Amino acid sequence: MQQLAINSARLWQSLMDLAAIGATEKGGNCRLALTALDGQGRDLVVGWMKQAGLEVRVDQIGNVFGRRAGRDSALAPVMTGSHIDTQPTGGKFDGCYGVLAGLEVMRTLNEHGIATQAPLELAIWTNEEGSRFVPVMMGSGVYSGRFPLQQALDARDSDGKSVRDELAAIGYAGSAPADARPPAAYFEAHIEQGPVLEAKDKVIGVVTGSLGLRWYDVTVTGMEMHAGPTPMAVRKDALLASTYLVQEAIRIANAFQPHGRGTVGVLDVHPGSRNVIPGRVSFTVDLRHQDAAMLAKMDACLRRACTDIASEFGVDVKLDDVQYFAPTPFDPRLVQQVRAAAVLEGLSHMDIVTGAGHDAVYVAGVAPTAMIFVPCKDGVSHNEIEDAKPEHLAAGCQVLLSAMLASAGTVRGELQERNAA
């Protein structure tokens, strides 16, 4: 039987048309959440959704949902989606691919006259990136009850502009309730944002879950003193102590392989003078692991290192917890549907765990969830040079179509009859 096939050229063109809004010189995108450019991007995609016959609603945090009716409107929908806001120097595919792959599923079903038993929904989540407003993954976080609507609406950017006002400014201050009407299933297609699939020469990543995450702010306080007259033995050098802690964060991650991750991404040295011994250093630590018990052990190791290094160097070390995401296993049944879809389409595939945060991680708290990864060139993302092959994007969309149909209750006989015709 010939399989129902998505239109790969249309998917690619949709991605390129959206990428023209907020395009950057290096071929990427700057379309920050709730800016005028984000509004233009939303308008474009919502227009396509309406052309595809989807019933569009916007909720109070600006999430956009497009519903394709099913035979039984009382059934909970099978949902897919992602985000279209970008990093300041973002790429064309992060998030946008998941939204437009979902749209292509709807368009394909329309063209072939395929009805599903359950309704289908396409979601565009607000402020996933968190590059303008915090918290990150704001829209899906409110939807899933992770934090209050009012807290999100009150969030302000560096210029003091609020989410509430900026939603109104771009015309996406919706009236639909922002709390979840849980779908029967949620699938999210995404570029991997890492190098594993490309290195393993696999087209499809069957995502079994997400790494847990702990974020910390670390402040090491010593004493500023003149670099010349102060002997080495009596110094309280905050930067020297910090270098050991930075190395310890990486050592801890290496000790918890294959899924341990450790990163120090921001470091600030005070007073920042050439001939003054640093008296205060602040830096961030990001630890991740797919197993909650292992992540807890990594946390304990970091805390012990802070105590030991403070004692050794005569400094004060303050460790503040900033954020915690528990490891999130995805729904085994939906994961198997993704795996089976890859087999059905004859695509090379492997199980993989996502190390990045995605809206799917929050949605998994209220509905069965799975993700589909496709490779991105050199594993590069959150960068203007982010790239992906059209054939890989099409393959992931084809798997999304098959997996959604498996959950939505399409009658196999109807598919066979229409494919035969």
N, C-alpha and C positions, 0 to 999 in steps of 0.2 A: 504494500500500500504506500502510495506517495504521501509523505507527511505534509501537513499544513505548514506553509513556509512564510516567514515574515519577509518584508521588502527591505533588503539590506541597504539598497541605494537610498531609499526614502529615510531610513533611520540615520544614515550618515549625513544626508542633506539637512535634516532637522537639527542635528548636532551642530553643523556648520552655521546654520542660520541663527541659532541661539548664540553661538560663540561670537557672532558679529556685534552683539550688544555688549559693550564694555571690552572690546578687543584691545590687546596691548601690542606694543611694537615687536615683542619677541614671540608672538603667536599664541599668547595665553589670554586670560581674562581677569579683569578687575570689576566685579559686580557685587559689591558689598551688600549685606543684608539691609533691606528697607531703604536703600538709596533710590534715586530716580531711575538708575540703570536697572536695579533689581525690579522695580515696578514695570519697566519696559519689557524685561525678560518674562515676568509673570504674565503680562498682557499678551505677549506672543504665544506662550504655551497655553494659556487659558483659551485663547482664540482657537487654537488647534483642538483643544479638548471639546469645545462646543461644536466645531465642525465635525468631529467624530461622533456627535450625538450624545455626549456625556452630560449629565445633569450636574452642574457645578455649584458647590457651596463653599463659603469661606467662613472659618470659625473666628473666635474672638482673639486668637493670637496670630491670625493671618495664615494659618494652614489652609491650603486649597485642596479640595477633594472633588474628583470627577467620577460620577457613578454611571456605570453601564448596567442597565436593567437586566435581571435574570428572569427565568421562568417563574421563580418563586420569590417574590419581593420580601417575604417575611424572613427569609434566610439571611444570616449575617454574611457580609460580602467577603470575597477573596480580594485582598488589597496588595498593591505594589506601589513603589514610589521611592523618592529620595529628595534631594534638594537642588536648587539652582543658584543659591548664593555662593560666592567664591572667596578665596583668600585674596589679599591685596595683589599678590603676584601669583594668581591661581592658573589652573589649566582649563582646557575645554571639556574635560570628561568627568572629573570628580563630581559626583552627585548628579550632574546633568544627564549622564548616561542612564542612570537608573530611572529618572523621570521619563526620558524620551523612549527608552526601551519599553516601559509600561504603556506609553501612548501608542507605540508601534504594535504592541499586542492587541490593543483595542481596535486599531485601524485594520489589522489583519483579520480579526474576527468579523468585523463589519463587512469587509470586502467579500468574504466567503459565506456570509449569511449564517454564521454559527451563533447559536444561542447557548447560554450556560444556565444550569439549574439555579445556581446562586448568582447574585449580582457581583460585578467586579468594580473595584474602585482604584483610582490613581491618586496618589497623595503627593503634594509638594509641601515639604516641611519648612517652617520658618527658621532662619538663623541657625542652620546646622553648624556652620563653621565657627561661630563665636568670635570672628575677627573684628567685628564692630561692637557687638553687645555680648555680655556674659549673663547667664551661663550659656555654654555651648549646647548644641542640640536642643535649642529652646522650645521649638514648636512641638517636637515629639515628646519632650520632657513634660510640658504642660498637659498634652494629650493623654499621657500615660500616668499622670498624677505624681510625677517625681518632684515637682515644685509648683507653688500656687500661681494661678493666672496673674493675680495682681502684682506679685513679685516680678514676673517677667515683663509685664506692661510698664512697670516703674523703672526698669533697667535703663541706664543712660550710657551713651557713648562718650568719647573723650571730649566732645564739644558740648556735653550737657543735654543732648537731645534724647528724648525718651522713646522707647519702643512704641508706646501708645500714640504719641504724636506722629511718629514717622510712618506707622501703619496707616493712619488717616491721610497723611500727605501723599502716599502713593495709591490710595484707594483700596487698601486691603484690610481695613478695620472691620472684620466680619461680625455678623450677629449670631452665627450658629454657636451652640455651646462648645466650649473648648475641651470638655472632658471626653474621654474615650467612649465611642460606641464600638466595642471590640470587634474586629473582623474575625472571621472563621480562620483565616490564615493570612500571613503577611510575608511577601517575598521582596527582597531588595537586590537588584543587580548593581554591580559596582566594579570599577577597575580595582585591581588588587592594592595599589599604592605601595607595593613592595616588589622584590626581585624574584620571589620563589617560583612562581609559575613559569616565568620566562627561563629561569635557570634549569628547571626540570622539563622544559619543552612540553608543557601542558596547556591546553586551551581553556579548560574550565576548572575553577577552584570551587569545590563543594565545601562551603564554610560550615563547620560544625559548632562554632561558637566564637566568643570574643575573649581576649585576654582581660583579666582583672587589672585595675590600675590604682596606684596610690601616688598622689602628688603631694610634695612637701615644699615649704619655704624654709631654708636654713639660714640662720644668722650667726656668724662667728665674730665674737667681740674680743679684741685684744687691747693694745694700747698704741696710739700713734707716738712715735719718738723719732728723733733726728737719725737719719741713716748713717751719718758719719761717726758721731761720738759714742753711739750705743753699742756696746760689745754684743756679739752674737749670743752669748750664754744667758744674757738677762732680757732678751727681747721677748715680747708677747706679740708675735707676728700673726695677725689674723689670716693673711693670705697664705702663709706657709702651712698653717694648720688646715686651711680650706683645701689646699691641693691634695692633701692626704685623704680628706673626706670625699673629694671628687673621684679620686682613684678608687676609693673603697666602694662607692656606688657602682662603678663599672665592674669591680671585682665580684661584688655580690651577684650581679646579673650573670656574669660568666660562670659562677658557681652553681647556678640553677638552670642550666641548659637542659633541653633545647628551647624551652619557652621563656626563660628569663630575659628581661630587657631592663636596661638601666641607662638613663640619660641625664646629663646636666646641661640644660639649654640656655640658662641665663645666669650671668655672674656680674656682680657690681662691687667695685673696690672703692673704699673710702679711706682717706680723702682723695686719693688719685693723684698724688704728687710724686715726682721722680725721686726725691730725696727724703721722703717720709715713709717710715715703716707703716704698712697698712694697719689701721686700728679696727676696721670693721669690714667684713665681707658678707654679702648676701648672695645666695644662689638658689636655684630650683633643683629639685630631684624628682625624676619620674621613674617609678619602678612598676613593672608589669609581669604578670604570669597568668597562665590559663587555669591554674589550680589554686583555689582559695587558701589551702593549707600552706602551699609553697610560698604564696605571696605574703602570708602572715610571717613565715620564717624569714623572708627577705626583709620585711619591716623590722623584725626583732634584730636582725644583723645590723641594719642601718642605725638603729637606736643605740645598740651596744658600741658601735664604732664612734658615734657622737660622744658618748661618755668617755671612752678610752682616749680619744684624741684631745678632748678638752683637758683631761688630766695630764696627758703627756706634754702638751704645749702651753699649759698655764693660761688657757683662754676659756671663754664662756661660749657654749654652743647651744643655740635654741632651735629646736625642730618643731615647726608648726605643720599640722595636717591641713591640707588645702582641699583635697577632694579624694573620694574613694568610689570606684566602680567595682562591684564584685564581678568575678568571672561569670560570663553568661553563656551557658550551653544553649544551643538552638534546638528546636523541636525535632526529635529523632525521626518522626514520620515525615515531616516536610523536608528534612535533610535527605532522607532516602528518596523522596520524590525528585529532588534536584539531581541526585546521583543517577536515578533511573532515567531521567530525561536526557542526561549526557550520554548514557549508554544508548538510548533510543536514537539519538541523533548521530551516533557514531563518532563522538568527540572524545579526545583524550582528556582525562580528568584526574584529580587527586583531592583528597581531603586536606583542608587547610584551616587554620585558626586566624581570625583577624586580630591584628595588634592595634588597629585604629578604632576610634569611636565612630559609631554610625547610628543613625536614627533607629535602625533595626534593634540595637541594644536596648533602647528604652521601650520600643513596641513589644519586645519579647516579654516584658513584665505584665502585659495585659492580653497577649494573643500568641498562638503558635507562630513561630518565626523561623525563616531561613534566609541565607544570602547566597548569591551566585557571583563569583569573581571571574574576571578575565584579565589577561596580562596587560601591563603597561610597560612601555619601553624603558629598559634599564631600571625598572622599579621606581621611577621618578614621579612624584606627585607633589602637590602644593608648590608648584613651580610652573612658570610660563612655558617651559619646554615639554611639559607632560604630553605624552603621546600614546596612542593605541592603534592597532591595526583594524581597519574596517571589517575584515573577515572575523576577527576575534569578537568585536562588538556585536556583529550579527549572530555569531554562535551563542553568545551569552543571552541575547534576546530570544533566540529560538528555544533555548533551555527554559527561559522564563515563561514563554508561551506554554510549553508542554507541562511544566510544573503547575502553573496556574489552572490549566484545564483539568489536571488530575485532581485538584482541590475543589474546583467549581462545579463538578458533576456534569460535564458535557457528555452527552450520549455518544458512545463510540460508534454505533451504527450510523448516526447522522454524519459524523466525520467521514466514515468510510464511503457513504453514498456520495457526499459532496466532492471528496477527493477523486472518486472514480469518474464523476461527471466532468 
